[in-house]
Amino acid sequence: MAKCDCGSVPRHIWGRRDFIKVGSLGILGLNLRDYFFLRSASANTARVDRSVILVWLSGGPPHHDTFDMKPDAPAEIRGTFKPIPTNVPGIQVCEHLPRTARQADKFAIIRSMTSRENNHEPAINYLLTGYLPLQTIEFPSMGSVIAREKGPRNGLPPYVTIPNIFPSFGAGFLGGEYGPFIAGDPNVKGYRVRDLNLPVDVDWQRINNRRWMLDQVDRTFRGIDTSTEFQSMDAFYEKAYDLIRSPAANKAFDIEQEEETIRNRYGRTPVGQGCLLARRLIEAGVRFVTVAKGWLNWDTHGKNFTTLEKTLLPELDMAYSALLEDLSQRGLLESTLVILMGEFGRTPKINSDAGRDHWAKAFSVVLAGAGLQGGRVVGSTDETGSEVKDDPVRVEDLTATIYERVGIDPAKEYKTDIGRPVKLSNGGVILTPKLT
């Protein structure tokens, strides 16, 4: 697997056992060279300091039953849900998204998304990296690219996933130091972030002693191994140590500081509390947060309407609407891009199991904040939601727009260790003129 030329770094995801082990602190962070390099980025990047919250609907949400309803289509296409008006004249959404409907002035619906991949894992990889997967290169996720380009802020990890890590969320050829910090499920009782607190039988004197011992062992092996592996590891150890000691990190992850009314407004679900924690992390300085209910929850091949009505849509409606309202009230929406999407849409025709199957030809993505104009729709699909009718938006276009919104040049190139150039966006067109 090819690696980036930014250094020889072990591929890794920030996880449970990687922080405190016998003899060492785990793997985390950036080295000072990278940090100061990022701080001296282009003037345009310096002027734009936005963050991203990605609400990831793993499995592929049905566009017909959420943001692109077809009430005049035959019953086997339109389904059982009815559209309702939003607070923006002319825009309608599903009846099971009433709270979201009242926030429509804050978001833009792209109804003309189209993808070239119809299977889950490669489609997820495509949406999260902007590249169709290859066997020879593992492309980095957008979260990891933003982590590398922007670096940490206020002592917090730049990239966090809630509650867990899934395929294609990682750093790919950039190396493990740009992978996400895994926050766990903030909806569990007595939630505490693993690895931010020392075990009860470990104190800081013991940690300091272990660091000294690790230094001695590393020094010995450096005399034997002439590679740069140990130099890369130093940054991980230091960032792990700093994060565990960081009052800002501990405070940001302490969701129990929130009032009960606010927690209830988001919904006492993994998605609801995940979105609330995402707001806290963005407010504290995290660059990119992904919130997901789980793996392929939206893959509704059977009982599509029952699952949506009873579980998926009510959870999403509370969480997403509260997130937009909260960010707006706190003055954070302008500096935060909120993305709501899955890897594709679902078939126009309802199958024999009352479900919808995979459909990549046309689907919807919803964007809010980051200077984008809400209360608008970009593109459209035909009368059955089968094909894009106008203003097609490719995955590469969406990726380019996301990077542009956070102040990163989509045309910037990385090189793998075999010298292959890889642009951040694979020829995408920035959509900002259509969204502002």
TIFIVEX-998110 format. One line per field, with one value per residue (C-alpha): residue number from 1; residue in three letters; y, x, z. Coordinates in steps of 0.05 Angstrom, whole numbers, plus 5000, padded with zeros to 4 digits. Layout:
N
resi: (NUM  ...)
resn: (ala  ...)
Y: (Y  ...)
X: (X  ...)
Z: (Z  ...)
end
This chain:
436
resi: (1  2  3  4  5  6  7  8  9  10  11  12  13  14  15  16  17  18  19  20  21  22  23  24  25  26  27  28  29  30  31  32  33  34  35  36  37  38  39  40  41  42  43  44  45  46  47  48  49  50  51  52  53  54  55  56  57  58  59  60  61  62  63  64  65  66  67  68  69  70  71  72  73  74  75  76  77  78  79  80  81  82  83  84  85  86  87  88  89  90  91  92  93  94  95  96  97  98  99  100  101  102  103  104  105  106  107  108  109  110  111  112  113  114  115  116  117  118  119  120  121  122  123  124  125  126  127  128  129  130  131  132  133  134  135  136  137  138  139  140  141  142  143  144  145  146  147  148  149  150  151  152  153  154  155  156  157  158  159  160  161  162  163  164  165  166  167  168  169  170  171  172  173  174  175  176  177  178  179  180  181  182  183  184  185  186  187  188  189  190  191  192  193  194  195  196  197  198  199  200  201  202  203  204  205  206  207  208  209  210  211  212  213  214  215  216  217  218  219  220  221  222  223  224  225  226  227  228  229  230  231  232  233  234  235  236  237  238  239  240  241  242  243  244  245  246  247  248  249  250  251  252  253  254  255  256  257  258  259  260  261  262  263  264  265  266  267  268  269  270  271  272  273  274  275  276  277  278  279  280  281  282  283  284  285  286  287  288  289  290  291  292  293  294  295  296  297  298  299  300  301  302  303  304  305  306  307  308  309  310  311  312  313  314  315  316  317  318  319  320  321  322  323  324  325  326  327  328  329  330  331  332  333  334  335  336  337  338  339  340  341  342  343  344  345  346  347  348  349  350  351  352  353  354  355  356  357  358  359  360  361  362  363  364  365  366  367  368  369  370  371  372  373  374  375  376  377  378  379  380  381  382  383  384  385  386  387  388  389  390  391  392  393  394  395  396  397  398  399  400  401  402  403  404  405  406  407  408  409  410  411  412  413  414  415  416  417  418  419  420  421  422  423  424  425  426  427  428  429  430  431  432  433  434  435  436)
resn: (met  ala  lys  cys  asp  cys  gly  ser  val  pro  arg  his  ile  trp  gly  arg  arg  asp  phe  ile  lys  val  gly  ser  leu  gly  ile  leu  gly  leu  asn  leu  arg  asp  tyr  phe  phe  leu  arg  ser  ala  ser  ala  asn  thr  ala  arg  val  asp  arg  ser  val  ile  leu  val  trp  leu  ser  gly  gly  pro  pro  his  his  asp  thr  phe  asp  met  lys  pro  asp  ala  pro  ala  glu  ile  arg  gly  thr  phe  lys  pro  ile  pro  thr  asn  val  pro  gly  ile  gln  val  cys  glu  his  leu  pro  arg  thr  ala  arg  gln  ala  asp  lys  phe  ala  ile  ile  arg  ser  met  thr  ser  arg  glu  asn  asn  his  glu  pro  ala  ile  asn  tyr  leu  leu  thr  gly  tyr  leu  pro  leu  gln  thr  ile  glu  phe  pro  ser  met  gly  ser  val  ile  ala  arg  glu  lys  gly  pro  arg  asn  gly  leu  pro  pro  tyr  val  thr  ile  pro  asn  ile  phe  pro  ser  phe  gly  ala  gly  phe  leu  gly  gly  glu  tyr  gly  pro  phe  ile  ala  gly  asp  pro  asn  val  lys  gly  tyr  arg  val  arg  asp  leu  asn  leu  pro  val  asp  val  asp  trp  gln  arg  ile  asn  asn  arg  arg  trp  met  leu  asp  gln  val  asp  arg  thr  phe  arg  gly  ile  asp  thr  ser  thr  glu  phe  gln  ser  met  asp  ala  phe  tyr  glu  lys  ala  tyr  asp  leu  ile  arg  ser  pro  ala  ala  asn  lys  ala  phe  asp  ile  glu  gln  glu  glu  glu  thr  ile  arg  asn  arg  tyr  gly  arg  thr  pro  val  gly  gln  gly  cys  leu  leu  ala  arg  arg  leu  ile  glu  ala  gly  val  arg  phe  val  thr  val  ala  lys  gly  trp  leu  asn  trp  asp  thr  his  gly  lys  asn  phe  thr  thr  leu  glu  lys  thr  leu  leu  pro  glu  leu  asp  met  ala  tyr  ser  ala  leu  leu  glu  asp  leu  ser  gln  arg  gly  leu  leu  glu  ser  thr  leu  val  ile  leu  met  gly  glu  phe  gly  arg  thr  pro  lys  ile  asn  ser  asp  ala  gly  arg  asp  his  trp  ala  lys  ala  phe  ser  val  val  leu  ala  gly  ala  gly  leu  gln  gly  gly  arg  val  val  gly  ser  thr  asp  glu  thr  gly  ser  glu  val  lys  asp  asp  pro  val  arg  val  glu  asp  leu  thr  ala  thr  ile  tyr  glu  arg  val  gly  ile  asp  pro  ala  lys  glu  tyr  lys  thr  asp  ile  gly  arg  pro  val  lys  leu  ser  asn  gly  gly  val  ile  leu  thr  pro  lys  leu  thr)
Y: (5000  5067  5120  5195  5230  5266  5214  5141  5134  5070  5066  5071  5093  5128  5075  5043  5008  5056  5110  5076  5012  4981  5022  5075  5124  5110  5138  5208  5275  5319  5336  5408  5410  5393  5439  5501  5484  5483  5549  5581  5559  5604  5671  5646  5586  5630  5674  5616  5576  5535  5467  5409  5365  5306  5271  5205  5163  5097  5050  5101  5142  5141  5208  5194  5190  5248  5308  5293  5267  5250  5257  5255  5190  5122  5090  5039  5098  5153  5106  5119  5184  5253  5317  5377  5450  5479  5550  5566  5573  5521  5472  5408  5351  5286  5291  5254  5311  5366  5398  5397  5431  5490  5497  5497  5569  5545  5489  5476  5412  5384  5339  5322  5283  5225  5171  5118  5065  5025  4978  4999  4997  5026  5077  5098  5104  5146  5195  5202  5209  5236  5178  5112  5059  5028  4965  5002  5065  5076  5147  5189  5211  5284  5286  5262  5311  5369  5344  5345  5412  5449  5413  5412  5471  5486  5421  5379  5325  5354  5296  5258  5203  5190  5136  5092  5081  5051  5033  5093  5140  5134  5168  5122  5136  5198  5152  5139  5205  5237  5184  5200  5199  5152  5184  5127  5133  5195  5168  5114  5125  5155  5169  5180  5183  5124  5142  5214  5193  5153  5085  5090  5054  5099  5168  5221  5201  5131  5160  5205  5146  5105  5162  5162  5086  5091  5144  5096  5038  5081  5109  5038  5015  5079  5058  4994  5017  5071  5083  5144  5104  5126  5199  5193  5158  5216  5261  5208  5199  5274  5287  5228  5255  5326  5304  5263  5322  5373  5407  5433  5362  5335  5393  5389  5315  5324  5324  5320  5393  5407  5424  5369  5411  5417  5343  5325  5373  5335  5269  5216  5173  5158  5206  5260  5259  5249  5314  5350  5325  5346  5417  5418  5393  5442  5498  5477  5473  5406  5413  5354  5311  5252  5229  5163  5119  5057  5013  5009  5028  5062  5001  4991  4934  4911  4948  5014  5056  5023  5031  5103  5123  5088  5099  5130  5194  5214  5206  5245  5299  5316  5313  5350  5405  5417  5419  5472  5514  5508  5526  5585  5612  5606  5642  5579  5562  5612  5579  5507  5467  5415  5358  5308  5249  5175  5137  5136  5138  5083  5055  5091  5028  4995  4922  4862  4868  4939  4964  5003  4978  5014  5072  5114  5149  5203  5222  5280  5314  5370  5425  5481  5536  5557  5618  5578  5605  5565  5558  5534  5473  5456  5411  5364  5293  5268  5253  5185  5206  5158  5204  5273  5323  5385  5410  5342  5343  5291  5265  5300  5366  5357  5341  5403  5446  5419  5433  5503  5519  5504  5543  5486  5487  5427  5425  5416  5353  5301  5250  5178  5147  5120  5190  5186  5255  5254  5317  5329  5333  5290  5344  5369  5434  5480  5490  5553  5599  5555  5555  5628)
X: (5000  5029  5040  5043  5110  5094  5134  5138  5080  5046  4974  4930  4863  4862  4829  4820  4885  4930  4935  4958  4999  5052  5114  5085  5031  4994  4994  4967  4981  5023  5096  5119  5146  5078  5042  5082  5079  5003  5003  5041  4991  4966  4933  4867  4868  4887  4827  4778  4777  4714  4699  4656  4603  4584  4520  4531  4470  4505  4469  4438  4376  4318  4312  4239  4221  4262  4282  4259  4188  4147  4074  4047  4084  4048  4039  4094  4143  4116  4106  4062  4093  4065  4104  4096  4115  4177  4188  4212  4156  4160  4205  4175  4203  4176  4120  4164  4215  4171  4226  4274  4221  4223  4298  4296  4318  4385  4400  4406  4383  4424  4373  4417  4474  4498  4549  4585  4584  4523  4554  4562  4636  4663  4606  4623  4696  4677  4634  4682  4746  4723  4757  4733  4772  4835  4872  4939  4922  4881  4855  4847  4779  4761  4766  4838  4856  4827  4864  4930  4918  4889  4922  4899  4869  4863  4896  4841  4846  4829  4786  4735  4685  4622  4610  4658  4703  4678  4711  4736  4735  4810  4873  4893  4961  4970  4986  4955  4971  4915  4864  4803  4797  4741  4693  4646  4571  4553  4483  4505  4494  4555  4589  4663  4712  4759  4832  4822  4825  4878  4859  4844  4909  4953  4978  5018  5083  5077  5061  5123  5165  5139  5156  5227  5232  5204  5256  5312  5284  5273  5344  5372  5332  5347  5420  5401  5346  5366  5296  5253  5200  5221  5222  5150  5129  5154  5098  5047  5072  5075  5005  4977  5009  4984  4913  4905  4929  4887  4832  4801  4794  4764  4715  4695  4678  4639  4569  4538  4554  4496  4427  4375  4330  4383  4400  4327  4318  4371  4339  4365  4391  4461  4448  4418  4472  4524  4502  4503  4573  4594  4570  4610  4673  4667  4656  4719  4763  4757  4761  4720  4668  4631  4566  4535  4481  4519  4538  4486  4426  4395  4400  4325  4316  4256  4203  4229  4170  4161  4235  4236  4173  4186  4260  4305  4267  4245  4316  4345  4292  4305  4380  4391  4341  4368  4439  4423  4383  4436  4494  4455  4436  4509  4536  4572  4534  4572  4638  4613  4594  4541  4535  4477  4487  4496  4532  4474  4398  4348  4307  4246  4205  4186  4206  4164  4190  4163  4234  4278  4344  4409  4406  4466  4441  4405  4401  4401  4453  4438  4488  4482  4525  4596  4570  4523  4453  4398  4327  4344  4346  4401  4384  4325  4307  4255  4183  4201  4267  4304  4351  4381  4340  4384  4447  4480  4529  4584  4618  4682  4644  4618  4688  4717  4663  4675  4749  4737  4689  4741  4796  4834  4853  4818  4872  4929  4969  4999  5049  5053  5120  5123  5116  5045  5010  4941  4898  4851  4793  4795  4775  4715  4678  4665  4590  4594  4564  4501  4498  4510)
Z: (5000  4980  5033  5030  5026  5091  5129  5148  5196  5218  5195  5256  5282  5350  5393  5460  5476  5441  5494  5558  5553  5596  5583  5537  5519  5455  5385  5372  5340  5296  5301  5307  5236  5208  5257  5239  5166  5170  5208  5151  5097  5042  5057  5031  5077  5136  5125  5124  5189  5185  5215  5190  5221  5178  5197  5162  5143  5132  5085  5038  5057  5008  4974  4956  5029  5056  5014  4943  4949  4887  4909  4838  4820  4820  4889  4878  4872  4917  4976  5037  5063  5047  5036  5083  5071  5104  5129  5059  5007  4953  4989  5017  5057  5087  5138  5188  5188  5218  5260  5202  5159  5207  5196  5119  5115  5142  5093  5019  4987  4930  4895  4836  4867  4825  4839  4798  4852  4875  4928  5000  5016  4951  4950  5022  5002  4942  4982  5040  4998  4931  4896  4870  4908  4878  4900  4897  4937  4999  4994  5056  5081  5080  5156  5153  5098  5138  5200  5162  5129  5189  5247  5320  5355  5430  5448  5417  5364  5296  5273  5316  5300  5341  5362  5325  5265  5200  5134  5095  5155  5162  5137  5081  5052  5097  5155  5222  5256  5215  5232  5275  5350  5369  5419  5434  5446  5487  5497  5546  5620  5654  5588  5594  5536  5540  5543  5566  5639  5674  5704  5778  5796  5753  5774  5738  5773  5744  5675  5679  5700  5642  5594  5621  5612  5542  5525  5548  5507  5446  5450  5451  5390  5352  5354  5318  5271  5222  5195  5210  5246  5316  5297  5272  5336  5380  5356  5373  5444  5458  5432  5471  5534  5521  5505  5568  5610  5571  5612  5547  5519  5582  5586  5513  5518  5583  5553  5622  5631  5583  5612  5611  5567  5514  5517  5510  5452  5412  5431  5479  5422  5396  5338  5382  5435  5380  5346  5413  5428  5358  5372  5437  5401  5344  5394  5431  5369  5334  5258  5233  5269  5239  5273  5252  5281  5263  5204  5147  5190  5130  5085  5082  5033  5073  5116  5091  5113  5181  5198  5175  5211  5277  5285  5233  5215  5285  5312  5254  5256  5329  5324  5259  5272  5342  5315  5263  5312  5366  5320  5293  5362  5385  5324  5301  5237  5195  5215  5210  5149  5166  5116  5117  5070  5058  5003  4953  4948  4939  4882  4856  4855  4921  4923  4945  5016  5023  5017  4970  4942  4924  4875  4857  4795  4834  4907  4956  5000  5048  5065  5117  5144  5124  5086  5042  5030  5062  5037  4968  4924  4874  4816  4806  4787  4738  4756  4787  4820  4776  4738  4748  4707  4713  4747  4760  4819  4819  4881  4860  4857  4927  4953  4919  4950  5020  5016  4988  5044  5097  5062  5029  4956  4923  4869  4919  4907  4954  4931  4953  4969  4898  4871  4847  4850  4882  4882  4941  4892  4830  4780  4819  4804  4863  4874  4915  4861  4862  4938  4956)
end
